[in-house]
Amino acid sequence: MNISDIMTRLGVNETAYTKGDLIVETPIDGSEIGRVAIGDAAAIDAKLAAAQEAFLQWRAVPAPRRGELVRLLGEELRAHKDDLGRLAMECGKTLSEGLGEVQEMIDICDFAVGLSRQLYGLTIASERPGHHMRETWHPLGVVGIISAFNFPVAVWSWNAALALVCGNSCVWKPSEKTPLTALAVQALYDRAAAKFGDAPDGLSQIMIGAREAGEQLVDDARVALISATGSTRMGAAVGPRAASRFARSLLELGGNNAAIAAPSADLELSVRAICFSAAGTAGQRCTSLRRLFVHEDIYDSLVPRLKKAYASLPVGDPLEAGSLVGPLIDHAAFDCMHYALDRARAQGGTITGGERIGDKGYYVRPAIVELAAHEGIVCEETFAPILYVMRYGDLDDAIAMQNSVVQGLSSCIFTRDLLEAERFLSATGSDCGIANVNIGPSGAEIGGAFGGEKETGGGRESGSDAWKAYMRRQTQTVNYSPDLPLAQGVKFDV
């Protein structure tokens, strides 16, 4: 695949991805595919100043008109879906998953366009005669977006599409592991803005950099909201820094996600769902399945089927037809995987798979680790295709084990028992932000708010009422009478 041809079709200037100090390598084979310039502190400051000025103009544009810009962006994404999807080589996704990520961007643009005519407030009955109360929502300010390598463009779109229709400007720091897809998306945004005609300069910008760039974005008083996706460790640094200046933060962090396979589970469906959730994207999704609790009555039926399916998973070049599992992102991810497997082995785990395949890129056979106890390494998130499998006898015990980790992102149960399903979804069931029945924990639609609880950060992106995170709420009271009655019957006569 010729990167130069794709970038040209996407409208990216050649110097933007061939001249710079940051070397971009594809995890497919470790080869260099680009060089990108890193912005210094002064350049980032200039972008933030432009974003603030753009916000001051954009907030006055009617929301349906703002939605037109997002509609045009969606059209650009539709027209260039194949090329942008193929750039998934930058993070090692299969072509199908790369195309799916772009489709997710298109979907959120459609959602946001409709939302631009639905930024509803409330009318409230006042206790005071001749008074009218209401709540309304106003644009917030500059939105800083920090995204991770595993969804190099979709996460930006979840934030930017909503932020733009809500009247905000955006500054995006993509992962330094995946800057090319970010440059391509920025070029498509620029095309949409040119067709729109009067979008202010600096409304949506990209800043390439490492930790220092992220810190500058988080610390700048002009940034009203920091939306950061990444590890729990990253969130633990971002959250307090933003809070120290009373900025808002929307954190999408780690997930040690679990599934429960109940006695009545459809075994064939469960195997397919488990394979995708645990091995898809080489286990490098925040929603990847990492822990599986199998009821003792079906353990000896389900687990052998799962091992057989794992053994047949095609692992290889993600851009080749038929590949279902691509490479880990880099050597550090490979080391983390094998550190976790060594820990599991020391805990008495029986390991199936996990070996490296080939010597170009870091391709691994997804691993199944059977363990007797839910402890140690099982309770830690490893960003790799490792599935820890344990028996359970009582549903309450399985739910308790699922909920015992510090993360609370996604979860699921496989059952045809209505009572078990409803128990799992109840207030005494899963404590995660996402809870599914008869589908895996990985993969979400943009119509539902995405995010989790506990050390997953508590943020919500995408659908539902997630748009409120990108706006400020104002309670308004209008006195249309000649009198001045005070609330709660207070008397203050002058």
C-alpha positions as CSV (number, residue, x, y, z in Angstrom):
1,M,0.0,0.0,0.0
2,N,1.4,3.4,-1.0
3,I,1.0,5.8,1.9
4,S,1.9,8.8,-0.4
5,D,-0.9,8.0,-2.8
6,I,-3.4,7.7,0.0
7,M,-2.3,10.9,1.8
8,T,-2.5,12.8,-1.5
9,R,-6.0,11.7,-2.2
10,L,-6.9,12.7,1.4
11,G,-5.5,16.2,0.8
12,V,-2.4,16.0,3.1
13,N,0.6,18.0,2.0
14,E,3.6,15.8,1.5
15,T,5.8,17.8,3.8
16,A,3.4,17.3,6.7
17,Y,4.2,13.6,6.9
18,T,7.7,13.4,5.4
19,K,9.5,16.3,7.2
20,G,9.9,16.1,11.0
21,D,11.6,14.6,14.0
22,L,8.9,12.1,15.0
23,I,9.4,8.8,13.1
24,V,6.1,7.0,12.4
25,E,6.4,3.2,12.1
26,T,3.7,0.7,11.2
27,P,3.3,-2.2,13.6
28,I,2.5,-4.4,10.5
29,D,6.2,-4.9,9.9
30,G,8.0,-2.1,11.8
31,S,8.9,-0.1,8.8
32,E,8.9,3.7,8.7
33,I,5.9,5.2,7.0
34,G,6.3,8.9,7.8
35,R,8.1,11.7,9.7
36,V,6.0,14.3,11.4
37,A,7.0,17.7,12.9
38,I,6.5,18.1,16.6
39,G,5.0,21.5,17.6
40,D,7.0,23.5,20.2
41,A,5.4,25.3,23.1
42,A,5.2,28.6,21.2
43,A,3.4,26.9,18.3
44,I,0.9,25.2,20.6
45,D,0.3,28.5,22.4
46,A,-0.5,30.1,19.0
47,K,-3.0,27.3,18.2
48,L,-4.7,27.8,21.6
49,A,-5.0,31.5,21.0
50,A,-6.5,30.9,17.6
51,A,-8.9,28.4,19.1
52,Q,-10.1,30.9,21.7
53,E,-10.7,33.5,19.0
54,A,-12.5,31.0,16.9
55,F,-14.8,30.1,19.8
56,L,-15.7,33.7,20.4
57,Q,-17.0,33.8,16.8
58,W,-18.5,30.3,16.6
59,R,-20.6,30.5,19.7
60,A,-22.7,33.2,18.1
61,V,-23.5,31.0,15.0
62,P,-27.0,29.4,15.2
63,A,-26.7,25.7,16.2
64,P,-28.4,24.4,13.0
65,R,-25.9,26.3,11.0
66,R,-23.1,24.8,13.0
67,G,-24.6,21.4,12.3
68,E,-24.1,22.1,8.6
69,L,-20.4,22.1,9.0
70,V,-20.5,18.7,10.7
71,R,-22.8,17.5,7.9
72,L,-20.1,18.5,5.3
73,L,-17.5,16.7,7.4
74,G,-19.6,13.6,7.3
75,E,-19.8,13.8,3.6
76,E,-16.0,14.1,3.3
77,L,-15.6,11.0,5.5
78,R,-18.1,9.1,3.3
79,A,-16.2,10.1,0.1
80,H,-12.8,9.0,1.6
81,K,-13.9,6.1,3.8
82,D,-11.7,3.5,2.1
83,D,-8.5,5.6,2.1
84,L,-8.9,6.6,5.7
85,G,-9.8,3.1,6.7
86,R,-6.6,1.8,5.1
87,L,-4.6,4.2,7.2
88,A,-5.5,1.8,10.0
89,M,-2.1,0.2,9.1
90,E,-0.7,2.9,11.3
91,C,-2.1,1.2,14.4
92,G,-2.3,-2.4,13.0
93,K,-6.0,-2.8,12.7
94,T,-7.6,-5.1,10.1
95,L,-9.1,-3.3,7.1
96,S,-12.6,-4.3,8.3
97,E,-12.0,-2.7,11.7
98,G,-10.4,0.4,10.1
99,L,-13.4,0.9,7.8
100,G,-15.6,0.3,10.8
101,E,-13.9,3.1,12.7
102,V,-14.5,5.5,9.9
103,Q,-18.1,4.4,9.7
104,E,-18.4,5.3,13.4
105,M,-17.1,8.8,12.5
106,I,-19.8,9.1,9.9
107,D,-22.5,7.9,12.3
108,I,-21.5,10.4,15.0
109,C,-21.6,13.2,12.4
110,D,-25.2,12.2,11.5
111,F,-26.1,12.1,15.1
112,A,-24.6,15.5,15.8
113,V,-26.3,17.1,12.8
114,G,-29.7,16.0,14.2
115,L,-28.6,17.2,17.6
116,S,-27.9,20.7,16.3
117,R,-31.7,21.2,16.3
118,Q,-32.3,19.5,19.6
119,L,-30.1,21.3,22.2
120,Y,-33.2,21.5,24.4
121,G,-33.5,23.2,27.8
122,L,-36.3,23.2,30.4
123,T,-39.1,25.5,31.3
124,I,-39.7,25.5,35.1
125,A,-42.7,26.5,37.1
126,S,-41.8,29.5,39.4
127,E,-43.1,29.8,42.9
128,R,-43.2,33.6,42.4
129,P,-46.2,35.2,40.6
130,G,-45.4,36.9,37.4
131,H,-42.1,35.1,37.0
132,H,-40.8,32.6,34.4
133,M,-37.9,30.2,35.0
134,R,-36.0,28.2,32.5
135,E,-32.7,26.3,32.0
136,T,-30.8,26.8,28.8
137,W,-27.4,25.5,27.5
138,H,-24.7,27.7,26.1
139,P,-21.3,26.9,24.3
140,L,-18.6,26.1,26.8
141,G,-15.3,27.2,25.2
142,V,-12.1,25.5,23.8
143,V,-12.3,21.7,24.0
144,G,-8.9,19.9,24.3
145,I,-9.0,16.4,22.9
146,I,-6.4,13.8,23.8
147,S,-6.8,10.5,22.0
148,A,-5.1,7.0,22.1
149,F,-3.5,4.9,19.4
150,N,-6.1,2.2,19.4
151,F,-8.9,4.4,18.0
152,P,-6.8,7.0,16.3
153,V,-9.7,8.9,14.7
154,A,-13.1,7.7,16.0
155,V,-12.5,9.1,19.5
156,W,-11.7,12.5,18.1
157,S,-15.0,12.5,16.1
158,W,-17.1,11.5,19.2
159,N,-15.8,14.7,20.8
160,A,-15.4,17.1,17.9
161,A,-18.7,16.4,16.2
162,L,-20.6,17.2,19.4
163,A,-18.3,20.0,20.5
164,L,-18.7,21.8,17.2
165,V,-22.5,21.7,17.1
166,C,-22.5,22.8,20.7
167,G,-20.6,26.0,19.6
168,N,-17.1,25.1,20.8
169,S,-13.7,25.1,19.1
170,C,-11.4,22.0,19.3
171,V,-7.6,21.4,19.7
172,W,-6.6,17.8,19.3
173,K,-3.5,16.0,20.5
174,P,-3.5,12.6,18.9
175,S,-1.3,9.8,20.1
176,E,2.3,10.2,18.9
177,K,2.0,6.6,17.7
178,T,-0.7,7.5,15.2
179,P,-0.3,11.0,13.8
180,L,-0.8,10.2,10.2
181,T,-4.5,9.4,10.5
182,A,-4.9,12.6,12.5
183,L,-3.3,14.7,9.8
184,A,-5.6,13.0,7.3
185,V,-8.7,13.8,9.3
186,Q,-7.6,17.4,9.7
187,A,-7.2,17.7,5.9
188,L,-10.8,16.4,5.5
189,Y,-12.1,18.8,8.1
190,D,-10.3,21.6,6.2
191,R,-12.1,20.6,3.0
192,A,-15.4,20.6,4.8
193,A,-14.7,24.0,6.3
194,A,-13.8,25.4,2.9
195,K,-17.2,24.2,1.5
196,F,-18.9,25.7,4.6
197,G,-17.5,29.1,3.7
198,D,-17.3,31.1,6.8
199,A,-16.0,28.8,9.6
200,P,-13.5,30.8,11.7
201,D,-9.9,30.0,11.4
202,G,-8.6,27.8,14.2
203,L,-12.0,26.2,14.9
204,S,-10.5,22.7,14.7
205,Q,-6.8,22.2,15.0
206,I,-4.2,19.5,15.5
207,M,-1.1,19.6,17.7
208,I,1.5,16.9,17.4
209,G,3.6,16.1,20.4
210,A,4.3,13.9,23.4
211,R,3.6,14.2,27.1
212,E,4.8,17.8,27.3
213,A,2.3,18.9,24.6
214,G,-0.5,17.2,26.5
215,E,0.5,18.9,29.7
216,Q,0.5,22.3,28.0
217,L,-3.0,21.6,26.7
218,V,-4.3,20.5,30.1
219,D,-2.7,23.4,32.0
220,D,-3.9,26.2,29.6
221,A,-6.6,28.4,31.2
222,R,-8.2,28.9,27.7
223,V,-9.1,25.2,27.5
224,A,-12.5,24.8,29.2
225,L,-12.8,21.0,28.8
226,I,-10.2,18.3,28.6
227,S,-11.5,15.1,27.0
228,A,-8.8,12.5,27.5
229,T,-8.8,8.8,26.4
230,G,-6.0,6.5,27.6
231,S,-4.7,4.6,30.5
232,T,-5.8,5.0,34.1
233,R,-2.3,6.3,34.9
234,M,-2.7,9.0,32.3
235,G,-6.1,10.0,33.7
236,A,-4.7,10.1,37.2
237,A,-2.3,12.8,36.0
238,V,-4.8,14.7,33.8
239,G,-7.7,14.9,36.2
240,P,-6.0,16.7,39.1
241,R,-4.1,19.1,36.8
242,A,-7.4,20.1,35.1
243,A,-9.2,20.3,38.5
244,S,-6.5,22.5,39.9
245,R,-7.6,25.3,37.7
246,F,-11.3,24.3,37.9
247,A,-11.5,23.1,34.3
248,R,-13.8,20.2,33.4
249,S,-12.4,16.9,32.4
250,L,-14.0,14.0,30.6
251,L,-12.0,10.9,31.2
252,E,-12.2,7.6,29.2
253,L,-9.7,5.3,30.8
254,G,-8.9,1.6,31.4
255,G,-11.2,-1.4,31.4
256,N,-10.7,-4.8,32.9
257,N,-13.8,-6.1,31.3
258,A,-15.6,-9.3,32.2
259,A,-18.1,-11.8,30.8
260,I,-20.2,-14.3,32.6
261,A,-21.2,-17.5,30.8
262,A,-24.3,-18.9,32.6
263,P,-25.6,-22.4,32.5
264,S,-28.2,-21.6,29.8
265,A,-25.8,-19.8,27.5
266,D,-25.9,-20.4,23.8
267,L,-22.4,-21.9,23.4
268,E,-21.9,-21.2,19.7
269,L,-23.0,-17.6,20.1
270,S,-20.9,-17.2,23.2
271,V,-17.7,-18.5,21.5
272,R,-18.1,-16.1,18.6
273,A,-18.7,-13.2,20.8
274,I,-15.9,-14.1,23.2
275,C,-13.4,-14.5,20.3
276,F,-14.1,-11.1,18.8
277,S,-14.2,-9.3,22.2
278,A,-11.0,-10.8,23.5
279,A,-8.9,-11.2,20.4
280,G,-10.2,-8.5,18.1
281,T,-7.9,-5.5,17.6
282,A,-5.3,-7.8,19.2
283,G,-6.9,-7.2,22.6
284,Q,-6.1,-3.5,22.4
285,R,-9.5,-2.0,23.0
286,C,-10.5,-0.4,26.2
287,T,-13.6,-2.6,26.0
288,S,-11.7,-5.8,25.2
289,L,-12.8,-8.9,27.1
290,R,-10.1,-9.8,29.7
291,R,-11.9,-12.0,32.3
292,L,-14.4,-14.8,31.6
293,F,-16.4,-16.5,34.4
294,V,-17.8,-19.9,33.2
295,H,-20.4,-21.8,35.2
296,E,-19.1,-25.1,36.4
297,D,-21.9,-27.0,34.5
298,I,-20.8,-25.8,31.1
299,Y,-17.1,-25.2,31.7
300,D,-16.0,-28.5,30.1
301,S,-18.3,-27.8,27.0
302,L,-17.5,-24.1,26.4
303,V,-13.7,-23.9,27.1
304,P,-12.6,-26.6,24.7
305,R,-14.7,-25.0,21.9
306,L,-13.1,-21.7,22.8
307,K,-9.6,-23.2,22.6
308,K,-10.4,-24.7,19.2
309,A,-11.7,-21.4,17.9
310,Y,-8.6,-19.6,19.2
311,A,-6.3,-22.0,17.4
312,S,-8.0,-21.3,14.1
313,L,-7.9,-17.5,14.3
314,P,-6.0,-16.1,11.3
315,V,-3.2,-14.0,12.7
316,G,-1.3,-11.9,10.2
317,D,-1.0,-8.7,8.1
318,P,-4.2,-6.9,8.9
319,L,-4.5,-5.5,5.4
320,E,-4.6,-9.0,3.9
321,A,-7.9,-10.6,3.2
322,G,-8.9,-13.1,5.9
323,S,-6.8,-11.8,8.7
324,L,-8.7,-11.4,11.9
325,V,-5.9,-10.6,14.4
326,G,-3.2,-8.0,13.6
327,P,-0.1,-7.1,15.5
328,L,0.4,-5.5,18.9
329,I,1.3,-1.9,18.6
330,D,5.0,-2.2,19.5
331,H,7.7,-4.0,21.5
332,A,6.6,-2.5,24.8
333,A,3.1,-4.0,24.3
334,F,4.7,-7.4,23.6
335,D,6.8,-7.2,26.7
336,C,3.7,-6.3,28.8
337,M,1.8,-9.3,27.4
338,H,4.6,-11.7,28.3
339,Y,5.1,-10.2,31.7
340,A,1.4,-10.8,32.4
341,L,1.7,-14.4,31.2
342,D,4.7,-15.0,33.4
343,R,2.7,-13.7,36.3
344,A,-0.2,-15.9,35.5
345,R,2.0,-19.0,35.1
346,A,3.5,-18.2,38.6
347,Q,0.0,-18.2,39.9
348,G,-0.6,-21.7,38.6
349,G,-2.4,-20.7,35.4
350,T,-2.6,-23.1,32.5
351,I,-1.8,-21.1,29.3
352,T,-3.0,-22.0,25.8
353,G,-1.4,-19.8,23.1
354,G,0.4,-16.5,23.7
355,E,3.5,-17.3,21.5
356,R,5.0,-14.8,19.0
357,I,4.3,-15.5,15.3
358,G,7.1,-14.5,12.9
359,D,9.9,-12.0,13.3
360,K,8.4,-8.9,11.7
361,G,6.1,-6.9,13.8
362,Y,4.8,-8.2,17.1
363,Y,2.2,-10.8,16.1
364,V,1.0,-13.1,18.8
365,R,-1.4,-16.0,19.2
366,P,-4.2,-14.8,21.5
367,A,-3.8,-16.5,24.9
368,I,-6.3,-18.3,27.1
369,V,-5.2,-18.6,30.7
370,E,-7.2,-20.9,33.0
371,L,-6.9,-20.0,36.6
372,A,-8.4,-21.3,39.9
373,A,-8.6,-18.0,41.6
374,H,-9.6,-14.4,40.8
375,E,-6.5,-12.7,42.1
376,G,-3.1,-11.2,41.2
377,I,-2.5,-10.4,37.6
378,V,-6.2,-11.1,36.7
379,C,-7.1,-7.9,38.6
380,E,-4.7,-5.8,36.5
381,E,-5.5,-4.6,32.9
382,T,-3.0,-5.8,30.3
383,F,-3.5,-4.2,26.8
384,A,-3.1,-7.5,24.9
385,P,-5.1,-10.5,23.8
386,I,-5.1,-12.4,27.1
387,L,-8.3,-14.0,28.4
388,Y,-8.3,-15.2,32.0
389,V,-10.9,-18.0,32.4
390,M,-12.3,-19.1,35.8
391,R,-15.1,-21.3,37.1
392,Y,-18.0,-20.1,39.2
393,G,-20.9,-21.8,40.8
394,D,-23.2,-19.1,42.0
395,L,-24.2,-16.0,40.0
396,D,-23.8,-13.7,43.0
397,D,-20.2,-14.8,43.3
398,A,-19.5,-14.2,39.6
399,I,-21.0,-10.7,39.7
400,A,-19.0,-10.0,42.9
401,M,-15.7,-11.1,41.1
402,Q,-16.6,-9.1,38.1
403,N,-17.2,-5.9,40.2
404,S,-14.1,-6.4,42.4
405,V,-11.6,-4.7,40.1
406,V,-10.9,-1.0,40.1
407,Q,-12.2,-0.4,36.6
408,G,-15.8,-0.2,35.6
409,L,-16.1,0.1,31.9
410,S,-17.9,-2.8,30.1
411,S,-19.4,-6.1,31.0
412,C,-21.7,-8.8,29.7
413,I,-23.6,-12.0,30.5
414,F,-24.4,-14.9,28.2
415,T,-27.7,-16.4,29.3
416,R,-31.2,-17.4,28.1
417,D,-32.6,-17.1,31.6
418,L,-34.6,-13.9,31.9
419,L,-34.1,-13.7,35.7
420,E,-30.3,-14.0,35.4
421,A,-30.2,-11.3,32.7
422,E,-32.3,-8.9,34.6
423,R,-30.4,-9.6,37.8
424,F,-27.2,-8.7,35.9
425,L,-28.6,-5.4,34.6
426,S,-30.1,-4.4,38.0
427,A,-28.7,-2.0,40.6
428,T,-27.2,-5.0,42.4
429,G,-25.7,-6.5,39.2
430,S,-22.9,-5.1,37.0
431,D,-21.3,-1.9,38.3
432,C,-20.0,-0.9,34.8
433,G,-21.0,1.9,32.6
434,I,-21.8,-0.6,29.9
435,A,-23.7,-3.9,30.5
436,N,-24.7,-6.3,27.7
437,V,-26.7,-9.5,27.4
438,N,-25.8,-12.1,24.8
439,I,-23.2,-9.9,23.2
440,G,-19.6,-9.2,24.2
441,P,-18.4,-6.1,26.0
442,S,-16.5,-4.8,23.0
443,G,-18.0,-2.7,20.3
444,A,-20.5,0.1,20.9
445,E,-23.0,2.1,18.9
446,I,-22.9,5.9,18.9
447,G,-26.5,6.2,20.0
448,G,-25.7,5.3,23.6
449,A,-23.5,7.2,25.9
450,F,-20.0,5.6,26.1
451,G,-18.0,5.4,29.3
452,G,-17.5,3.8,32.6
453,E,-17.3,4.1,36.4
454,K,-14.7,4.0,39.1
455,E,-11.1,4.2,37.7
456,T,-12.5,4.2,34.2
457,G,-13.0,7.9,34.8
458,G,-16.8,8.4,34.8
459,G,-16.9,10.3,31.5
460,R,-19.5,9.8,28.8
461,E,-19.0,10.4,25.1
462,S,-21.1,10.0,22.0
463,G,-24.8,9.5,22.2
464,S,-27.7,10.1,24.6
465,D,-27.2,13.4,26.5
466,A,-23.4,13.3,26.4
467,W,-23.6,16.7,24.6
468,K,-24.2,18.4,27.9
469,A,-20.6,17.9,28.8
470,Y,-19.6,20.3,26.1
471,M,-22.0,23.1,27.2
472,R,-22.6,25.2,30.3
473,R,-26.0,25.3,31.9
474,Q,-27.6,28.5,32.9
475,T,-30.8,28.9,35.0
476,Q,-32.7,32.0,34.0
477,T,-35.5,33.9,35.8
478,V,-37.6,36.6,34.2
479,N,-39.8,38.9,36.2
480,Y,-42.6,40.1,33.9
481,S,-44.6,41.8,36.7
482,P,-44.4,45.2,38.4
483,D,-43.9,43.5,41.7
484,L,-40.8,42.0,43.4
485,P,-41.8,38.9,45.4
486,L,-38.8,37.0,46.8
487,A,-38.3,33.3,46.8
488,Q,-39.2,31.3,49.9
489,G,-41.4,34.1,51.1
490,V,-38.5,36.2,52.3
491,K,-39.4,39.8,53.2
492,F,-37.0,42.7,52.5
493,D,-39.0,45.9,52.2
494,V,-37.1,49.1,51.5
